[in-house]
Amino acid sequence: MTTQEELKYQEAQKRVKRIKSFYTHLIVFILVNTYIVIKKTQNIDPGENVWHAFKVPFFWGIGLVFHGIKAFDSIPFIGKDWEERKIKEMMDKKK
């Protein structure tokens, strides 16, 4: 049987993995999008719309923000506590 300390350790380990995953995502985002923006803006004609150079970083950035929010439990309705409360609420309704 698992002790309370072991459960806390496992939860902390999971959280560290989520944060590490976010930082990996952030590094890939920076590297890939720096390359994309440089390549797409190198041969731009004057007066040409540069939006196409920033579309990928913009939309990927939105996904990155949500990944960060989830990794750092910044919004209560996305985190583990919310999930546990919701499960308990649904189980109570079944009774």
Number of C-alpha atoms within 10 A of each C-alpha: 4 6 8 9 9 11 11 11 12 12 13 12 11 13 17 14 13 17 17 13 14 21 16 11 14 16 11 12 17 13 10 12 20 12 11 15 17 11 12 14 14 9 8 12 9 7 6 8 9 14 11 12 18 15 13 15 19 13 10 13 16 11 12 18 13 15 19 19 16 20 21 15 17 12 11 12 13 14 15 14 12 14 13 11 12 13 12 11 11 11 10 9 8 6 5
